[in-house]
Each structure stands twice: as structure tokens, then as C-alpha cells.
Amino acid sequence: MTRMAVALLTLGDPGRMTGGYLFHRRMADRAATNGARLDFVSIPDLPLAWSIATGPGWLRDPALRGADVVVLDSIAAAAAAPWLGRIRAPIVGMLHQPPGGIDGGPAFRGISAPFDRWAYRNTALLMVASDWLAAELARSVPSDRLRVVPPGKNLDSGADISRDTTLAEDTRAQARGGRRIAALCVANSLPRKGIAELLEAVAGLPDHLVTLHLAGDPRHGSSYARRLRRRLRANDLRERVVVHGVLPPDSVAALYRAVDVFVLPSFEEPYGTVWGEAMAAGLPVIGWRAGNLPFLIDHGREGLIAPPGDIAALRAAIAQMAIDDGLRVRMGTAAAARAASRPTWDEVAERFFGVIGEVLVGRRR
């Protein structure tokens, strides 16, 4: 049986530990079971003009030249845009961010967004990671060109993240650190993740209410990360926050099982894979009314949503979860039930390769 050859065009190292890169590696791991072979083709991760200039090099990649279909990662779209007309295979976009991206400043986004849109005009279909992102793109892209392909609900690590009512009491007690609850935030140290605001919310709470666990890439060289480290050394947060850094999936799964609440006040999140994982683990969720979170939970049912940037409201939501055990349990149960309706990574891969196959069949007609 001949397998469909798929080349995934991305930017830089496909082994990075961020959501979009993890998504694509999971698709590559499941390619064979979906009648495909997926190979990565990397555009050098350089300033945009220099990345664009590398086109003649990566266009010669054997995986790209032999592909039946090319999947364009949104993070590579701007750098690839001027060269996509030279690719003979049909192109499918896989978007984890809106045009212009989400982590660059206004100037960068203003420059890269037109290149992104240029790239997407060369695609047969656009797969998008969330309903929020589909709604954002629907302003400029016909809806019949959009296919929602969200991340999987499971951690995909071999570790069960469902709540374990028999978990040793000393494990939960250790996570709580002598306080009423343990809260978890899984996020890299980027300004849009709202970690600085979360720390201010926790600092203003009575000491006995919450121990906060932070897991993710601390990005030691960034000014934002240095700001967070200085804040964590202050007296009002010392010994109230446990910083774990980057963890393997099994360790993240253990944290989901050990804590009581998940908090990620992200200002802009095209999907928020960790929100889905937390809900699948039976954790109520707290965050801003921003990005994809309002598409994932209803305020007062699976969690609590605060106005973006309102630290007092975020603090009040955490306090409410800490004080009201019954509310916390009800919301955690509702979160797990809602997460159960979402696809696993195996189902996501079936959808992903199904869309690619749809394009290939259309091309052959």
C-alpha cells in the first residue's frame, strides 16, 4: 500500500517544547496508522528578511520535492510566503495562531501579518486549532476553506491524568504546602500568559489559602523572566510558589492529579492545550475572558472567568475556589464531563490526515 507523503514546513527546530511543535510531532507519530508518512522541512529561524532569503535552500529538500501534500505551519507562513508558488504539491495550512502571530510586538505583527495572509492565499484549505481562531479568520477567509482541528484532550504521555480519589493524602498535602488548596499553572514565561498578574493575585491573598505551582520554560534570558524571578523573591510570595521549570509529561500528569485548581490567565491563547488537559484531569479552571477559554468553559460551570487584566477579580476567583470545597468539586466534575466530549490525540490525527486526504482527492479529480 502506497502511503501519502506529507511534508510539514515549519520554522526552526521541530523538537521545541511548545504547543504547535508538540501538536505536529504527535501527528508525525500517528502518520503511519493514518496511511501517511510525515517529514519535517525546517526554514531557518532567523529575522524575517533573512528567513525569507533562505528559500532556495529549503525548496530543494527531498521531502518537500517528493511530497503529495505540503502542510504549512502558521509559524513558518511569513517566511515561506514568497516561495510557495514554486511548490507543485497542494498546500494545506495548519494554524495555531492568527496572522501576525501572538508573541511578537506590534511592529513585528504588523510586518508579518500581510506575509501570513499572502501565504494562506496559496493554500487549498486552512486547518485551525480552535473555534476562537476560526472566528478570527472568518472575517477574511471563506468559512468553507476552514477546518477546525483542535489539540487532543489527553496528555499523550502514557500517564493517566484523570482524578484519583485514592491518591495518598500526603501527596496532596505536600502539594498544598499546609494551605487550603494547591493551584497549578502550566505555561512558558511569556507576557501574554499572564503569570505576572497571577503572582500579584496570589500575593494579595491570605497566606493560608493557596500554594501555587508553576511549570514551564522559565526562559532565563528574557527580561520578562527576570522580572518574574525578582517578584518571586519578594516576602509576600516566598514559600507560597513552587517553581518546577520544564517537566516531562509524566511529571505534569502527576501535578494535574495532585492539585485542586488550574489557573492560566492568558491574554491571548488560540487554543490552550493545557486548559483541555486540566479539564480532562477533573480540575476547575480559572482565567481571563480572552482567547479560546470562553469557548472551552462556561463561567460558573466548569470554572471562573475574570475580565482580562482584572487582578482583583482573578484574586477573588482563586479565593472562592479555595474557600468553597463544594463549588470546587462541582466545577471539577463538570470540567471532566465537558472534556470527555473532546477528541483524543488519535482522533485528532484521524481528522488531520483526513483533511489532507480531502485536498489530495480534490486535486486528483
N, C-alpha and C positions, 0 to 999 in steps of 0.2 A: 504494500500500500504506500503510495507516494504522500509524504507529509507536506502540508502547506508551509512554505518557507517565509518566515516573518522576520524582518529586520526592525529593531526598535531604535530609533535615532534619539539619543539623549545627550546631555551635557556633562562632561567630566566623568568621574568615577561612578559607575552604576552600583558600586557596593556601599554607597553612603547610607547612613542610618537616619534617613528622613522619610516622610510618608510616601512621596511619589516614587522614590527609588525602591523602597520596600515593596510597594504595590507591584512594580514591574518585575522585580525578582520573583515574587510569588507567581506571577503569570508565567515567567520563564520556567519555573519549577513544574508547572502544570501543563506546559505546552504539549508534551508527548501524549498525555491522556486525552487531549483535545484535537488530536490529529495534526499537530503542528510542530515546527521547530522554531524557537525564538532566539535570535542572536542580537547582541547589543552592538551598536555602532556609536562611538562617542565623539562628539565635537569637543575640541579642547576648551576647557573652562577658563576663558580669558576675558578681558574687557570686550564689550560687544563688537567693536570695529575689528579687533584682532581675531575674535572667534569667527566672524564672517569671512575674514581673509583666508581662513584655513579650509574653505570649501573644496578646492581642487584636491586636497589630500583625502578627506574622508569620503568624498564621492567615489574614490577608487577602491573603497573597502569591498572585498569579495562578498561579504554578507549582504551588503546593500545592492550590489550589482546582480546578485543571484536571487533576490527576494521576489516572492509572488506579491506580497503586500508590505508596505512600509508603515510602521506606526510612529507618529511624531509626538514625542514627549513635549508638553507645553513649555517646559523649562528650556528646551532647545529651539523653540519655534523662531524666535527673533534671529538667532544666529544662522538658522537654516534657510530662512525666507528667500534670500536672493538666488538660492541654488536649487530649490525644489522643482523648478521647471525642467531640470536635467534628469530627474528621476523618472524612469519609464514605468515602474510599478505604480499601482494606485496607492494613495496615501490616506491614512486614517489618523486623525488627531486623537490624542489621549490627554485631556486637560485636567490638571489638578489645581489650576489657578486661573484667574481671569486674565485677559490681555493686559500686558504690562507687568504681570507678576504681583507678588504680595509683600516681598521683603525688601525691595529697593526703595529709595527715597522718591519724592515726587518727580525730580528731574529724570531719574533713570526710568521710571514708569512711563513718563511722557514720551521718552525716546523709544522705548522698546514696544509699547502698545501698538503703534502703527505697523511695526515689523511683524508682530504676532498676527495681527489681522491679515496682513499680506500673506503670511504662511497659511492661514486657515482657508483662504480663498482657493488654495491648491489642493484641498482635501476633499475626498468623496463624502466622508461622514466625520462627525466630531463626537467622540465619547467623552462624557464629562463625569466627574466624580461625585456629584451631588445634585439634588434638586435646586439648591440655592444657586449653584454655578449655572445650571441650565436656565434658571430665571434671569440671571445676569446676562447670559449670552443671547437669550431670546429677543433682546432689544435690537440686535443687529444680525442675527443668524436665523434663517427659517427653521421653525421647530421640527420639520421633517428631516433635517440634517443632524439633529441632536439625539444621542442615545445615552441615557444615564447608566453608568456602570460604577456603582459605589464600592468602597473597600469592604472586605469581609468583616463580619461581626466577631469572629473568633481570633484569638491571639496567634494561631498557627505556629505553635511552639512545641506541641506535644504535652503542654501543661494545661490542665483543666482550670479555667478561671471562674467557674461557677461557684457560688457561695457554698461554703462547707459549714453546716451548723455544728459539726463535731470538732471544728478547729480548736486546738488546745487553747484554753483560756489564757495561758501565759503568753502565747504568741500574740493575741490581740492586746493583751495588757501591755506587752512590750511596745507594740506599735503606738498605743495611746500614750505611753510615757507618763502615766499617772493622771491623765486628764480624761474628760468625759468621752471624747471621740478622737479618732485618727482620721485626718483628711489627706488625700493624695492628689498631687498634680504631676502629670507626665507631660513634659514639654521641654524643648530646647530653649536656651536663653536668648530669645528674640523679643524685641519690644512688643510686637503685636500679640504675643502670648499672654500679656497682662500679668506677668509674675511680679513685677514691682508693685502693682496695685494690690495683688493678692497679699504680699508681705505687709503692706500698710493696713489692710483689713485685719489680718491676724494680729498685728502689733496692737491694735486698738481693742482687742477682745480681752476679757478677764483671763488671767493666766491658766485657770483651771479647766477651760473649755476645750481647747483643741491643740493637738500636736500635728504639725504639717509635715508631710513627706514630699520632697521634690526629687523627681527622677528625670534625667535627660542630659543632653550635651551642655556642659557649663560654658563652652566657647570662651576659654580663658583669655584669649587675646582681645576680645571686643570691649569697647567702653561700657556697653550695657551690662556685660557680665561683671566687669569690675565694680560697677555701681551696685549690682545685686550683692556681691561679696561684702562690700562695705556695709550695706544695710543689714546683712545677716549677722555682722559682728556687734551690732548695737545691743544695748542691755535689754530692750523691750522684745527682742527676738531670740536672744541667746538661749539655747537649750529648748526652744519651742519649735525649731525647724530642723528636720533631719535631711541633709543633702546627700543623695545617693549617687549622683552622676549618671553616666551611661550604664545601663544594666542589660544583661541578656534577657531574652523573652521569658525564660522560666522564672527569673527573679522578679520581673514586672508582674507576672501572673501571681506570684506569691504575695506581692504588695496589694494587688486587687483583692485577694482573699482576706488579707489581714486588716484592711482599713474599713471605715464606716461610710465615708463620703468621698466623692470625686469632685474636685474643683479645678476648672480650667476657664478663667475669664478672658478668653481670646477675643481680640477686637476684630479679627478677620480670619476666618477659618473656612476654606472651601468645602471641606467635609468634617474633619475632626475624627480620625480613626480611633483615637483613644477615648473619645466620648462613647463611641459604639462599644468598644471593649469593656469600658467601665459598666455600661448598662447591661451587657451580657453577663457580667460578674455580679449583677444584682445590686449595684451601687446607685443611690440617687446622685444626681448631677447638679452642680451649681456653676453658673457662668453668666456672661453678658447676653443681652438680647441682640446678638450680632452674628454675622456669618451664617453657618449652617445649623447652629444649635436650635433655633426656633423650629427648624424642620425635623429635628430629632426628638425633642421633648416638648411637652406642654407644661407651662408654668403651673405649679401646684399639683401636678400629677406625677410625673417622673423626676421632678426636680424643681429647682427655683431659679428664675432668670431675673437678673437685675439690669437696670438701664446701663448702657455702656459707659464706663468710666466713673460710675457712682460707687465710690469706695464704701460709703456709709451703708448703702443698700446691700452691697456684697457682704459686708461685715454682719449685717442683720440676718442675712440668709444663712451664713455659717452658724451664727449663734442659734437660730431657730432649729437648725438640724441637730445641733449639739444638745439642746435642752429638751426637745420633744422626741423621745425614743419611738413613740408610735408613728409619728409622721415620717420619721426616717425609714422605718421598716416598711410602711405602706408604699412610699415612693420607690424604695429599692425593689420591692416586688413588682410594682408597675413598670419600672425600668426594664427588669428582666423579661417581663411579658412582651413589652414592645420590641425589645431587641430580638426576641425569638422569631419575629416575622422577617427579619432582615437576612440577606444571603450569607452563607459561609464563603470562605475563600475558594473552595471548589466550585461553588455555584457562580461566584464572580468570574472565575476563569472560563467557565462554560459560556457565560454571557459575553465576555471579552472576545473570545475566539469566534463566537457566533456572529458578532458584528463584523469582524474581519472577514469571515466567510461570506457574509451577506454582500460585502463590497466586491469580493472576488467573483462570486456568482454573477453579480450585476455586470462586471467588466467583461465576462465571457459571453454574455448574451448578444 
